[in-house]
């Protein structure tokens, strides 16, 4: 079996709680697939059906010689979960990614998501440090791999960057799937290893052509893009494309593609142009708002509605759309709405809301430009669009000053 397929499957298995050790992964796979209570408990989770279907399609005998060595599950506290699998040659450390809040086993914890937003700070996050600490606690005498999907892949990358030098001779490789990259400050902190060609040769970064999460932060090496088995025209499809079951396989291998699609490429540009330029004070305010969300003890569905309500206070795109309809509205429909609702006129009504509307305008206009085949001109388009916004701000300020002068003349 190809390594890229093996670690993809093990990364998917890491999302399931399994307490038994010293059994083959074939047995683990069979017991999870046949667990009827699990299906009842998680039937409402949006990604569960896709995950189970992908597991059902795996050939259990391919995993007969790989065993479950141990599981570290700190989900109730830090949110860090990882498995150690083993075979005749290697140990495989596979880290679980971020989970949605479910009403069965995870009602009180937003640790994953609170930790995710803190990745924008200039220091390692709590989950990264705990994952490294737990990794150190396990004795290592054999070559090992690090792997994971989404935040799990990020934890694998961080450990590879930060672990002790004496362990580097045992590192056989790192495999990540749809994982956010590393911040620039972290790249500088570990620059010697990050820029080492022999270290970079160990990294295998895989990204779905429609995935946006992997657009966050910097890549240590150029990623390998693979085709998606799903379309990507609305928010629901965008969510599903991040999951492992959206991978398109042919003959047991990921099907490669040359580039990412329009939406994740725009997300990367948006992040680079917006977050990269934020002052620390502004960034901390944004993180504080996120913490308020995550400390609210709302379910995923409840939090979704609150976030849409708050966004609607700043932009008019969602005024007459129900919560359920927002999940399936196409990006092209949003473009048309932006045109017909005259968001640019809305800017003049409240300077304090400018940044939210600017981001909305930048996204939908940029997406439209890409959809028309202008990808090569996108950076120039963004610069020109930003200049128009600056001119608009200046015009609004000038208008207010003229109005103030006119009011003074009237009073005089």
N, C-alpha and C positions, 0 to 999 in steps of 0.2 A: 504494500500500500504506500502511496506517495505521502511524504511527510506533511504536505499542505492539507491533505484530506484527513490524515490521522489527527492532527492538532485541531482542525476544525471540529471534528466529532467529539474529541475530548473537551474542547471548550464548551460545546453545547451541553455535554453531560454535567459540567461543573455547575450548571444552573439548577440542578436537582439535588435535594438533600438525600444523602445515602449514608447510613451509619455503619454498614458492614465493611470490614476490611479483610485483607488476605483472601479475596475472591477475584475471579477473573472479571475483566470489564464486560465480557460476554454475558456473565451472570447478572452483573449490575444493569446492563442494558435491558435484558429480558425482564427483570423484576420491575424496572421503572415502566416499561411499556405495558406490562400486565397489571399495574397497580390501579384498580378501578376507583378506589377512594381518592387517589391523586387526581384522576380525571374529573371526579365530582367536585372536589375542592377548588380546582383551578379552571374549570370550564369557562368561566366568565373573563379570564385574563386574555387580553387581545392577542398575545403571542403564543399562548399555550398550545393551541391546535396546530400551529405551524411547527413548533418544537417537537411535539409528539410525532407528528407525521414524518418529520425528518429522521427521528430515531427509529421509527418502524421500517424505514427504507434501508437502514444500515444492515450489513451482513454480519451477524454476531460472531461468526467463526473467525472473521478478520481480527477480532480483538481477544481471542482466546488466550494468547500468550502474554497479554498485558494484564497486570493485576492492580487492584486498589490497595495501595500501601497505607495511606492515612488520609484523613480529612481534617483541616483546621476550619472550624465554623464559629466565627465571632459575629454572626449576623445580628444578634440581640444587642451588641454594644457598638463596635466600630463599623460593622457592615462588611468586614473583610472575610472572604471565604475562599479557600483553595484546596485542591486535591493534589496528592502526590501519587502518581501511577508509576509502575515499574515493569521492566521486562528484563531479558537476560543481559542487556548491555547498558541500558540507560534508566535514569529516573526522570519523570516528567512532572514539573510543577505547573499546574494549570489553574489560573485565577478566574474567579467569577466576576462578571461585569455588573453594572448597576441594575438594580431590580425595581420594578414598579411596586407601589404599595398595595398589598392585598389584604383582605379581611380575614384570612385564615392564619397565616404565620408571621405577618410582617406589618401589623396594624399600627404600631407605634413608632416605626423608624423611618426617617428620611436620611439616614447617615450617608448613603451613597450619593444622593443628589446634593446635599449640603457640602460634601467633600468635593464633588465635581466643580461647583462654582468657585471653590477656593483654589482651584488649580490656576486661576488667573493671578494669584498672588506670586510674590517672588521667592517663595520658599516651598519645600516639600509639604504635601498635605498630610493630615493625620493618617489616612488610609495607606498612603505610600510608606510612611515610617513604620506603621504597625506591620504591614506586609513584609517589609525588609527585616524587622525584628523577628517575626515568626519564621521567616525563611532561615535566619541565622540559627535559630534554636534546633534545627534539624541537622543531624550529623551528615556530612557529605564525604563519601569515599569513592563515588562513581561519577562518570560524566552525566550531565543533566541538561535538560532543555527547560526553557521558560516559555509559557504560552498563555493566551487568553483572548477573549472577545470584548470589545468596547473598553470600559474602564479596567477590566481584567487584563487586557492587552497593555494598557498604559502602566499598570502595576508591574507587569513583566518587564517592560522597557525600563522603568525606573530602577528596578532591582538590578538589571543588567548594567545600568550606568553607575549605580552607587555602591555595589557590593565590593567586598574586600578584594584586593588584588590577588591574594593567594587562591581565590576561587576561580579566577579567570581561566586557568588551565583546564578546569573541569567543565566549563560552559561549552556545550556542543552547538547551541543555536537558540534563537528567539523567534517565535512565530506569533504574530498578532493579526487580528481580524477586526476591521472597522474601529480601530482604537484611536483615540485622540493622541496627538504627538506630545512633544516636550516643550515647555516654555523656553523662551530665549534666555531668561535668567538661569534656568537649570542647565541649558546647553553651555553657558559660560562657566558655570560652577564645575561641570564635569567635562570641560572642553578637551582635555588631553585624551580621555577615553573616547569621547564622542567623535573625535576627528581621526581616530586610529583606524587605518584601513583594515587591519586584521579583525578588529572588533566589528566594524561595519559589515564585513563579509558574513558575520554570524546572524545578521538581522534579516528577517523575511516579513515584510509588511504587506498585508493583503487588504484591499479596500473594494467594497461594492461600488460600482459605477454611479449608483444613486444615493450613496450614503453621505450624510452631512456631518455626523459626529467626528469622523476622521479628518474633517476639514479644520478642526481646532488645533492650534499650535503648530510647532515645527516638526518636520520629518527628519529623522536621523539619516535615513537613506531614502532614495526614491521608491515609492510604493509600487506594488504590482496591482493593477486594476483588474477586476474580474466582472463578467457580465451578471446582471441581475435576472432573476426569473420573473420579476414583477414589474409592472408599469410604475410610473412616478408622475402623476398628474395632480394629486391632491395631498392634503396633510396626512390622511390615514395611510395612503400608500407610501408616503415619505417615511412614516414611522416603521412600517413593516419592512422596508428596504434596509433598515439598519440591522435587522435580525439575521441570524445565520441561515435560517430556512429560505432566505431570499437568494442564496447563492445558486447560480446555474452550474450544474455539473454535466460533464459528458465523459463517459468511460472512466468514471471515478476521479476525475480531475476538474478543478475550477477552470471555467472557460475564460481566457484572458480577453481584455479589450484595451484599446489604446489610451482612452481618456475617461475622465468623469463626465457625467451629464451636466446640464446647465445649472441646476439648482445648487448642488454642493460646491461647484466652482464659484458661484456667486456668494455663497456663505463664507467661503475662504476669503474672498475679497472684502466682504463686509467686515469680518472679524479683523482683518489686517488694517483696514482703514479706520475702524471705530475703536475697538478695544486696545489696539497697540498704541494709540495716541492718548488714551485716557490718563489724566493725572491721578495720583494715588488716592487723593481725597474723594474724587468722583467715583473711582472704582470701588472704594470701601462703601460708599452710599448704595451703589448697585448691589453689592454683596449683602448689605444689611437688609435690603428689600427681599432678596432671595431667602435669607435666613428666616425672615418673618413668614414667608410661605411655608418653608419646610418645618418650622416649629409650630405650625397651626394645628397639627394632628388631623388635617383633612385627608380624605381618601384621594386617590388619583383623580377620580371622576369629579369630586367636589372641588379640588384645587384647580382643575382644568377650567371649570366654570368661573371661578373667582379671577383667574388670570385673564380670561377673555373679557370679563366685565371691566377689569382695570385697563386693559388695552383699549377697549371701546371708549374710555373716557378721553383718549387722545386722538383717535382716528375714527373716521366715519365708515370705514370699509365694512364693519360688522353690524351696523346699527339695526338692520332689519333682517338679520340672519339668525336663526335658532342655533343652539349649541350643537345639535346633531348635524345640522346642515353644514356647519363650518368644517367638520371633519372630512367632508367629501367634496367641498367646493373646489373647483380646479384653479390652478394658478392663473390660467388664462382668464377665467372669470374675474379674479381679483384685479387683474390688469385693467379689464374693461370697467370695473367698478371704480378704480382709481381715476380713470379718465372722466367718467360721468359724474362723480361726486365732487370733482374740483378740489382735491386736497391742497393744491397750491394756494387757493384762495383762503382756505382754512388757516394757513400759516399766519396770515395777517391778524387773526383774531386774538392770538395768545402767544407772545414770544416765549413764554415759559414752557410751552409744549412743543417748541420747534424741533428739538432733537428727536422725539418719537416720530413725528411726521416725516422728518428728513430721512430717517432710516427706512420707513415704509416706502417713500417715494423712490429712494435709491434702489431698494430691492425690486419693486415691480417694474420700474423703468429698465433696470439692468437686465432683468429676466426677459423682458420683451425684446431687448436688443440682441440677446443671445439666441432667442428663438427665431430671430430673423437672420441668423447666420453671421452676426457681427462680433463673434467671439474675439477675433484678433484685434478689434478696435475697442475692447471693453475698458481697458485701463484709461484710454483717452476719453472715452465716454464718461467714466466716473469723474475724472478731473473736471471736464466741462460741466457736468451736472452739479458738482460741488461749487464751482464758480458761480453758477446761476443762483444757487441757494445763498451764497454770500452776498451777491448783488441784491437779492430779495430782502435779506436782513437789513442791509444798508438803506434800502428804499423805505422799509417799514419804519426804521429809526428816524429817517429824515422826515417822513410824513408825520410822525408823532411830535417831532420838534417844531415843525411848521404849525401844527395844530395848537401846540402849547403857546407859541408866539402869538397866534391869532387870538387865543383866549385872553392873553395879557393885554393885547391892544383893545379888545372889546371892553375889558374891565377898566382900562385907562380912560 
